[in-house]
């Protein structure tokens, strides 16, 4: 899956957080909630969205680009073009990946990576990294199905490959009542360790939807959500955000500008298809 590194600036100090999981688990919504901005278009139907890299930009307006098949200079895109390319049916030019530079991004240098949704019969093996200090894997699941064999197999596979560089998010906790959420969260570590996933990775039962509405003012859905559920989900999201901040701080090893070609990073190339052979003479 990985391509040969593209000649260019060394960006090895950038930390990456890869969001992995099934279709409709809420990976894009989770990233939007972290950004407090609707940067990524979300889909309820199954789609093979392009790998999308999001990091902070220094300009006053967001900037978007797409990586062509020849792996040469990324093509600048408008917001509508960027969101359209998130739908694989409109990717007639065969782009390999997308990149968004967002000025209001709360993470100073970490790259958030939205990977294509998987299904039980189309899961890809974990990418191979020689150094996991700059990579965090976030397995996103639906809280009602997080402990299914398919999800536990996925968590076990990534745990074997990345060890402590792994977190599990049980999204859509707002679909349960407070006692049910507490029960799931309280038994998560034991359930994973019984399955052979030991030590169990950090587990967050939260709601990306509630978080995305948290700063929207007087929102009806948040009002209708039971206060105990809302309080749990808010606290769990805060803990998840803090865990990512701590990873970012620990991974930063030197100065680097966020205004770079993220596609040139060796970690980015683990989830982007290999470049097509050049036919230049």
N, C-alpha and C positions, 0 to 999 in steps of 0.2 A: 504494500500500500504506500509505503514511503517513497518519496522521490529523492534524487540526488540533490544536495544543497545547492541553492542558487548562489552564484558569486555575488557578494555584496557585503553590507555592513554586518558585523557580528552583533547579534542581539541575544546572546546566550544568557544575559542576566535577567531577562523578562520571565516572570512566573506565569504559568498557564493553568487555568481551571477548566477542565473538560467536563461538560454535562452530558451524561450518557443515560439512555433509558428507552422505554417503549414509546410507540406512537401514543400521543394524547396523555402521557404521564405529566406533562406540564413543564417541560424543560424551557421552552421559550418564554412562557409566562413567568417562570421562576427568575430567569435572567432579567426580564423586563422589570420585575419587582425589585431586584437588587439594584438596577439602574434608576429606578423610580421614573421610568420613561418607556413609552411604547415603541421601542426601537425595532423589535423583532415582530414580524407578522406571525400570528398564531393560526393554526389550522386544526379543525376538529376531525377532518378526514385523514386517512393515511397518505403521507406524502414523503418523498425522499428529498427533503430540503438539503441544499448545499451546506457543507460545513461553513459556519459563520463565526468570524472572529471580531470581538468587540473590545475596544480599549479606549483610553482617554485621548482626546485630541486637544491641541492647543489653540485651534481657531475658534471663533465665536459660534460658528454653525457646524452641525454635524457634517462629516464627509463620508462618502460611500464609494466602494470600488469592488471590482470583480476580477478574478484571476482567469486569464484565458488559457486555452489548452497548451499553448506553446510555452507557458511559464515565463513569458517576458513581462513587460511593463503592465501593471494592473490597469484596468480601464475604469475611469471615473464614472459614477452613476448618480442619478438623482435619487431622492428618497423613494419616489414611486417606482422607479426602475429597480432599485434595490429590493423593495418589498415584493415586486413582481417576480424577481428572480428567486425569491424564497420558495416560490411554487415551481416545482420541477417541470411542469407542463409548459411553462413560458420560457424555459431556458433553451431556446432554439440555437443559441450560439455556442452551447456546450461549455459554459464556464465551469470551473472546478471548485471554486470557493468564493466567499464574500467577506468583506471587511468593512467595519463601521468604526469611525473615530468620533467619539461623543464627548463634547466639552464638559458636560455635567456629570460625567462618570465618577462615582465616589471612590473608585479604585485608582490610585495614582499611576500604577504601571502594570497591574495584572491584566492579562488577556483572558476574557471569558469566551469559551468556545461552545457554541451550540451545534451539536452533532446531529446527524440524520436520525430520525426515529427508527427503532428496531421493532421487530416482532419475534415471536417465539421460534419462527423458522428462518429468520434472516439476520440473526445476531452476528456481528463481526467479532473476531478475536481481539483482545486488548492490544493497543499499540505497544511497540517495544521501545523503551527508553533506556539508554545507558546510565542516565542520572535522573533519579526521580525527585531531587531536591527542588526542582523548579516546576514540577507538574503535580497537580492535585486532581484526582478523579472524583466526580460527584455523580453517583448513581441515583437517578430520580425515578421514583416509583409512585404508584397510586396507593394510598395508605390501606385501602380495602383489599389490595392484592399483593402487598409488598412481600409477604411471606410465602407466596406461591413457589413451587419448585423452580419455575422458570426464573423468577427474580432472585431466589437464593442461589441458583446456579450462576447467574450473572454476577452477583456480589462476590461469590466464592472465587470466581475466575479472576476478577479484578483485585480481590484481596491477595490472592496468590502472587499476582504480578506486581502489585504496588504496595502491599503491606499497609503501613500507617498513612500513606499518601492517598487515602480513600475516605469519603464520607458517604452516608446514605441519607437521602431525603425521602420521607414518606409524605408526599404532597396530598392536597385535597382533604386535610384533616377537618375542614369545616363541614364535611359530609357526615361526620360522626358527632356524638355528644361528648361532653367533657370526660365522663367516666370511661367511655370507650377509647378515647385518645390516650388517657393516662394508662389504661391497660395495655394498649399496643406499645407505647413508649417504654413502659416499665418492664415488659417481657422481651423487648427487641434483642437486647444483648444476649440473653439466655437462649433465645430461639436461634440466633446466628451461631453461637458457640456449639449448640447441640448439633448443628448442621456441619460443623467442622471449620467454621469461620472464626478463628481465634488468634489473637485477641479480637473481639468484635470491634468494628469501626464505629466512629461516632454516628449517632442516629438522631435525626431531627424530624419530628412529626409536626408539620406546619401547613400553612395554606398560602400559596403564591397569590391566589385571587384576593384573599383578605388583605394581604400586604400591599398589593398593587392599588387597593382602594383606601389604604390607611391614611394617606395624606391628601385625599381628594375632597376633603371637607365632609359635609353631612351626607354620607352615602347610604342609600336605603338598604342595600344588601348587608353592609356591616351593622346597621341598626337592627335588622331582623335576625342576625346571628346572635345566639345566646351569649351573654357577657362572659361566662366561664370559658366557652369555646374561643371567643375572640381574644380573651386575655392569654389563654394558653398559646394560641397560634402566633400572637404578636411576640410573646416572650421567646418562643422557639425560633422565630425568624430572626430576632435580634441575636440569639446565640449562634445561629448559622452564619449570619453576616459577620459577627465577631470572629468566628473560626476562620473565615476567608481572609479577613484583615490580618489575623495572626499569621496565616500561611504566607500572605503577600510580604509582610514585614520580615519574616524569617528567610524568605527566598531571595530578597534583594541583596545583591552582593557588590554592586558598583553602579556608577552613574550611567544612565542611558536615557535617550530621548524617546517619548512615546510616538513622535512623528517619524515613523519608520515603515518600511515595507514588511509587514508582519508575515507575509508569505515566505520571506527568506529565512524565517526562524526554523531551526531543525525540529522543534517540537510541533510547529504548525504542520510540517510536512508528513507527520505520522497519520493525519486524518484526511489528507488531500491526495487524490489519485496521482500517480506518477505522470510526469510530463510526457507529451507525445514526442516521438523522435523528430529532430529538426531535419528539414530537407534543404537547408541552405547550403550553397556551395562556397 
